[in-house]
Amino acid sequence: MDQIAITATKRAVSGKEVKKLRNAGKLPAVLYGYDVENQQIEISERDFAKVFKSAGESTLVSLVVEGKAHPVLIHEVQNHYLTDRPIHVDFYAINMAEKVKVKIPIHFNGEAPAVKALGGTLVKNLSEVEVECLPADLPHALEVDISILSTFEDAVRISDLKVSNKVTIHGRPEEVVVTVVAPRSEEEMNALNAEVKEDVTLVEGVVKPEAAPEAVAGEKPVKAEKAEKK
């Protein structure tokens, strides 16, 4: 894979002034880490979008600030809560001689016969795994061929993931990455539907005003709590 590079310039503005940068198509960012002083920088939002699409947070990027290149990882991207556009980026400078731990995405390729022929459902238990290696040996992604999933007993586990002998995968070797589960039987579906109907009836009974007098004497009615926003 060709080296991914992006150019930045030192940033003089901060605080509320960065709004002007964003309006001009620039992103405020910070460079910190190995052998570099913390620097406030700015980058092109368009250029960053291209780089982030290719590199994500698991591939080395050459960040060029005023002519000097720094090997970095995109450490954190803050997005606008409404538009989801990036509003700030952290670049972490890497020591190329020291091992790093990075979460690497898993890419699933092919088609599982247990899905196509047997009507099962593909279940992806993991979307990424943590690896440890020298920065130059970081894989961009881990490729998993799901065409080996011919039956409902088949599974790809962490121990099955293919990496270079220079890369160590952290995690339980027996942990399942992806498998195929059998379709529910008619009896299971009927039982599930019955449970759903029962749950709906119970919920309706709680919220109906006439259900309140059934509360145990001396106890305060329990109010339904709102689900926490994630």
Sine and cosine of phi, psi and omega as CSV:
sin_phi,cos_phi,sin_psi,cos_psi,sin_omega,cos_omega
0.00,0.00,0.77,-0.64,0.01,-1.00
-0.89,0.45,0.51,-0.86,0.01,-1.00
-0.91,0.41,0.68,-0.73,0.00,-1.00
-0.99,-0.12,0.77,-0.64,-0.05,-1.00
-0.77,-0.64,0.47,-0.88,0.08,-1.00
-0.55,-0.84,0.61,-0.79,-0.04,-1.00
-0.98,-0.22,0.65,-0.76,0.02,-1.00
-0.73,-0.68,0.32,-0.95,0.11,-0.99
-0.80,-0.60,0.42,-0.91,0.02,-1.00
-0.91,0.42,0.58,-0.82,-0.08,-1.00
-0.95,-0.30,0.76,-0.66,-0.01,-1.00
-0.99,-0.13,-0.37,0.93,-0.08,-1.00
-0.99,-0.17,0.40,-0.92,0.04,-1.00
-0.44,-0.90,0.00,-1.00,0.02,-1.00
0.89,0.45,-0.67,-0.74,-0.05,-1.00
-0.92,0.40,-0.35,0.94,-0.04,-1.00
-0.93,0.38,-0.35,0.94,-0.05,-1.00
-0.92,0.39,-0.27,0.96,0.05,-1.00
-0.86,0.50,-0.58,0.82,0.02,-1.00
-0.91,0.41,-0.58,0.81,0.04,-1.00
-0.89,0.47,-0.74,0.67,-0.04,-1.00
-0.89,0.45,-0.62,0.79,0.03,-1.00
-0.90,0.43,-0.41,0.91,0.00,-1.00
-1.00,-0.07,0.16,0.99,0.03,-1.00
0.99,0.13,0.33,0.94,0.01,-1.00
-0.94,-0.33,0.47,-0.88,0.06,-1.00
-0.92,-0.39,0.77,-0.63,0.15,-0.99
-0.95,0.31,0.60,-0.80,-0.03,-1.00
-0.51,-0.86,0.19,-0.98,0.03,-1.00
-0.73,-0.68,0.67,-0.74,0.11,-0.99
-0.92,-0.39,0.79,-0.61,0.04,-1.00
-0.45,-0.89,0.15,-0.99,0.04,-1.00
0.81,-0.58,-0.58,-0.82,-0.14,-0.99
-0.93,0.36,0.77,-0.64,0.15,-0.99
0.81,0.58,0.57,0.82,0.04,-1.00
-0.51,-0.86,0.65,-0.76,0.09,-1.00
-0.98,0.21,0.54,-0.84,0.04,-1.00
-0.83,0.55,0.79,-0.62,-0.04,-1.00
-0.77,-0.64,0.72,-0.69,0.15,-0.99
-1.00,0.05,0.83,-0.56,-0.06,-1.00
-0.75,-0.66,0.16,-0.99,0.09,-1.00
-0.70,-0.72,0.55,-0.83,-0.03,-1.00
-0.69,-0.72,0.32,-0.95,0.06,-1.00
-0.94,0.34,0.78,-0.63,0.02,-1.00
-0.89,0.46,-0.62,0.78,0.00,-1.00
-0.91,0.41,-0.71,0.71,0.01,-1.00
-0.89,0.45,-0.65,0.76,-0.01,-1.00
-0.90,0.44,-0.64,0.77,-0.01,-1.00
-0.85,0.52,-0.65,0.76,0.01,-1.00
-0.92,0.39,-0.69,0.72,-0.01,-1.00
-0.91,0.42,-0.70,0.71,-0.04,-1.00
-0.91,0.41,-0.57,0.82,0.03,-1.00
-0.90,0.44,-0.58,0.81,-0.02,-1.00
-1.00,0.09,-0.63,0.77,-0.15,-0.99
-0.99,-0.14,-0.55,0.83,-0.12,-0.99
0.86,0.51,-0.57,-0.82,0.01,-1.00
-0.94,-0.34,0.30,0.95,-0.09,-1.00
-0.81,-0.59,0.06,1.00,-0.04,-1.00
-0.84,-0.54,0.66,-0.75,0.02,-1.00
-0.89,0.46,0.65,-0.76,0.04,-1.00
-0.80,-0.60,0.63,-0.78,0.10,-1.00
-1.00,-0.05,0.95,-0.31,0.00,-1.00
-0.99,-0.10,0.90,-0.43,-0.05,-1.00
-0.98,-0.19,0.91,-0.41,0.02,-1.00
-0.90,-0.44,0.93,-0.36,0.00,-1.00
0.77,0.63,0.74,0.67,0.10,-0.99
1.00,0.03,-0.19,0.98,-0.01,-1.00
-0.96,-0.26,0.80,-0.60,-0.04,-1.00
-1.00,-0.04,0.69,-0.72,0.04,-1.00
-0.84,-0.55,0.80,-0.60,0.12,-0.99
-0.96,0.28,0.85,-0.52,-0.10,-0.99
-0.69,-0.73,0.29,-0.96,0.24,-0.97
-0.92,-0.40,0.59,-0.80,0.13,-0.99
-0.96,0.27,0.96,-0.27,-0.20,-0.98
-1.00,0.07,-0.61,0.79,-0.01,-1.00
-0.40,-0.92,0.66,-0.75,0.06,-1.00
-0.84,-0.55,0.84,-0.54,0.07,-1.00
-0.99,-0.10,0.76,-0.65,-0.02,-1.00
-0.92,-0.39,0.47,-0.88,0.05,-1.00
-0.91,0.41,0.69,-0.72,-0.11,-0.99
-0.93,0.37,-0.31,0.95,0.02,-1.00
-0.97,-0.24,-0.77,0.64,-0.09,-1.00
-1.00,0.03,-0.31,0.95,-0.03,-1.00
0.92,0.39,0.18,0.98,0.08,-1.00
-0.97,0.24,0.56,-0.83,0.02,-1.00
-0.91,0.42,0.64,-0.77,0.02,-1.00
-0.83,-0.55,-0.22,0.98,0.03,-1.00
-0.29,-0.96,0.57,-0.82,-0.05,-1.00
-0.72,-0.69,0.65,-0.76,0.13,-0.99
-0.95,-0.31,0.78,-0.62,0.10,-0.99
-0.94,-0.35,0.79,-0.62,-0.04,-1.00
-0.95,-0.31,0.90,-0.44,0.00,-1.00
-0.95,0.30,0.70,-0.71,-0.14,-0.99
-0.95,-0.33,0.62,-0.78,0.19,-0.98
-1.00,0.08,0.93,-0.38,-0.10,-1.00
-0.92,0.39,-0.23,0.97,-0.02,-1.00
-0.99,-0.11,-0.03,1.00,-0.01,-1.00
-0.89,-0.47,0.60,-0.80,0.02,-1.00
-0.94,0.34,0.52,-0.85,0.04,-1.00
-0.80,-0.60,0.39,-0.92,0.11,-0.99
-0.95,-0.32,0.83,-0.55,-0.08,-1.00
-0.66,-0.75,0.62,-0.78,0.09,-1.00
-1.00,0.10,0.83,-0.55,-0.08,-1.00
-0.95,-0.32,0.74,-0.67,0.00,-1.00
-0.94,0.34,0.46,-0.89,0.05,-1.00
-0.96,-0.27,0.77,-0.63,0.06,-1.00
-0.96,-0.28,0.78,-0.62,-0.01,-1.00
-0.98,-0.18,0.82,-0.58,-0.05,-1.00
-0.86,-0.52,0.45,-0.89,0.07,-1.00
1.00,0.03,-0.20,-0.98,-0.02,-1.00
-0.72,-0.69,0.72,-0.69,-0.05,-1.00
-1.00,0.10,0.85,-0.53,0.05,-1.00
-0.85,0.53,-0.53,0.85,0.00,-1.00
-0.93,0.38,-0.33,0.95,0.10,-1.00
-1.00,0.04,-0.77,0.64,-0.09,-1.00
-0.93,0.37,-0.71,0.70,-0.11,-0.99
-1.00,-0.05,-0.52,0.85,-0.11,-0.99
-0.96,-0.29,-0.08,1.00,0.06,-1.00
0.97,0.24,0.33,0.94,0.00,-1.00
-0.98,0.22,0.07,-1.00,0.01,-1.00
-0.91,-0.42,0.80,-0.60,0.02,-1.00
-0.96,0.29,0.79,-0.62,-0.01,-1.00
-0.87,-0.49,0.91,-0.41,0.03,-1.00
-0.99,-0.12,0.96,-0.27,-0.04,-1.00
-0.99,0.15,-0.47,0.88,0.00,-1.00
-0.78,-0.62,0.64,-0.77,0.08,-1.00
-0.93,-0.37,-0.18,0.98,0.02,-1.00
-0.37,-0.93,0.35,-0.94,0.08,-1.00
-0.68,-0.74,0.42,-0.91,0.02,-1.00
-1.00,-0.01,0.74,-0.67,0.04,-1.00
-0.84,-0.54,0.32,-0.95,0.04,-1.00
-0.74,-0.68,0.78,-0.63,0.00,-1.00
-0.13,-0.99,0.04,-1.00,0.13,-0.99
-0.94,0.35,0.53,-0.85,-0.05,-1.00
-0.80,0.60,-0.61,0.79,-0.04,-1.00
-0.93,0.37,-0.32,0.95,-0.04,-1.00
-0.99,-0.16,0.08,1.00,-0.03,-1.00
-0.88,0.47,0.81,-0.58,0.10,-0.99
-0.97,0.24,0.57,-0.82,0.03,-1.00
-0.94,0.35,-0.60,0.80,0.02,-1.00
-0.32,-0.95,0.30,-0.95,0.09,-1.00
-0.96,-0.27,0.83,-0.56,-0.06,-1.00
-1.00,-0.03,0.75,-0.66,0.01,-1.00
-0.83,-0.55,0.83,-0.56,0.02,-1.00
-1.00,-0.02,0.94,-0.35,-0.05,-1.00
-1.00,0.04,0.04,1.00,0.02,-1.00
-0.94,0.35,-0.16,0.99,0.04,-1.00
-0.99,0.12,-0.10,0.99,-0.03,-1.00
-1.00,0.06,1.00,0.09,-0.07,-1.00
-1.00,-0.04,-0.44,0.90,-0.02,-1.00
-0.76,-0.65,0.11,-0.99,0.01,-1.00
-0.97,0.23,-0.14,0.99,0.05,-1.00
-1.00,-0.02,-0.24,0.97,-0.02,-1.00
-0.98,0.22,0.51,-0.86,0.04,-1.00
-0.35,-0.94,0.48,-0.88,0.16,-0.99
-0.98,-0.22,0.82,-0.58,-0.03,-1.00
-0.93,-0.36,0.19,-0.98,0.00,-1.00
-0.83,0.56,-0.61,0.79,0.00,-1.00
-0.90,0.43,-0.30,0.95,-0.01,-1.00
-1.00,0.03,-0.18,0.98,-0.05,-1.00
-0.93,0.37,0.69,-0.72,-0.06,-1.00
-0.99,-0.13,0.86,-0.50,0.06,-1.00
-0.66,-0.75,0.24,-0.97,0.08,-1.00
-0.91,0.41,0.42,-0.91,0.05,-1.00
-0.94,0.34,-0.06,1.00,0.07,-1.00
-1.00,-0.01,-0.08,1.00,-0.09,-1.00
-0.89,-0.45,0.72,-0.70,0.06,-1.00
-0.94,-0.35,0.78,-0.63,0.05,-1.00
-1.00,-0.09,0.78,-0.63,0.05,-1.00
-1.00,-0.09,0.69,-0.72,-0.02,-1.00
0.60,-0.80,0.23,-0.97,0.02,-1.00
-0.96,0.28,0.84,-0.55,-0.06,-1.00
-0.82,0.57,-0.55,0.84,-0.06,-1.00
-0.99,0.11,-0.08,1.00,-0.03,-1.00
-0.91,0.42,0.72,-0.69,-0.05,-1.00
-0.98,0.20,0.77,-0.64,0.07,-1.00
-1.00,0.02,-0.74,0.67,-0.02,-1.00
-0.46,-0.89,0.58,-0.82,0.04,-1.00
-0.45,-0.89,0.01,-1.00,0.05,-1.00
-0.82,-0.57,0.78,-0.63,0.02,-1.00
-0.97,-0.23,0.52,-0.85,-0.05,-1.00
-0.94,0.35,0.49,-0.87,0.07,-1.00
-0.92,0.40,0.49,-0.87,0.00,-1.00
-0.92,0.38,0.60,-0.80,0.07,-1.00
-0.97,0.24,0.22,-0.98,0.01,-1.00
-0.88,0.47,-0.60,0.80,0.02,-1.00
-0.90,0.43,-0.66,0.75,0.01,-1.00
-0.91,0.41,-0.66,0.75,0.01,-1.00
-0.90,0.43,-0.66,0.76,0.03,-1.00
-0.90,0.44,-0.67,0.74,0.02,-1.00
-0.90,0.43,-0.64,0.77,0.01,-1.00
-0.91,0.42,-0.69,0.73,0.02,-1.00
-0.89,0.46,-0.62,0.79,0.03,-1.00
-0.90,0.43,-0.64,0.77,0.03,-1.00
-0.91,0.42,-0.66,0.75,0.00,-1.00
-0.89,0.45,-0.69,0.72,0.01,-1.00
-0.89,0.45,-0.62,0.78,0.01,-1.00
-0.91,0.41,-0.67,0.74,0.02,-1.00
-0.89,0.46,-0.66,0.75,0.00,-1.00
-0.89,0.45,-0.67,0.74,0.01,-1.00
-0.88,0.47,-0.67,0.74,0.00,-1.00
-0.90,0.43,-0.67,0.74,0.01,-1.00
-0.90,0.44,-0.69,0.72,0.03,-1.00
-0.88,0.48,-0.61,0.79,0.02,-1.00
-0.91,0.42,-0.54,0.84,-0.01,-1.00
-0.95,0.30,-0.66,0.75,-0.12,-0.99
-1.00,0.10,-0.27,0.96,0.01,-1.00
-0.94,0.35,0.71,-0.70,-0.01,-1.00
-0.84,0.54,-0.60,0.80,-0.08,-1.00
-0.94,0.34,-0.20,0.98,0.00,-1.00
-0.99,0.16,-0.31,0.95,-0.07,-1.00
-0.86,0.51,-0.67,0.74,-0.03,-1.00
-0.88,0.47,-0.26,0.97,-0.02,-1.00
-0.98,0.19,-0.09,1.00,0.01,-1.00
-0.89,0.46,0.51,-0.86,-0.02,-1.00
-0.91,0.40,0.70,-0.71,-0.02,-1.00
-0.86,0.51,0.69,-0.73,0.03,-1.00
1.00,0.01,-0.13,0.99,0.03,-1.00
-0.94,-0.34,0.60,-0.80,0.04,-1.00
-0.98,0.18,0.62,-0.79,0.05,-1.00
-0.86,0.51,0.62,-0.78,0.02,-1.00
-1.00,0.04,0.82,-0.58,0.01,-1.00
-1.00,0.08,0.63,-0.77,0.04,-1.00
-0.94,0.35,0.75,-0.66,-0.01,-1.00
-1.00,0.03,0.58,-0.81,0.05,-1.00
-0.97,0.23,0.60,-0.80,0.03,-1.00
-0.92,0.39,0.64,-0.76,0.01,-1.00
-0.94,0.35,0.64,-0.77,0.07,-1.00
-0.97,0.24,0.73,-0.68,0.04,-1.00
-1.00,0.10,0.00,0.00,0.00,0.00
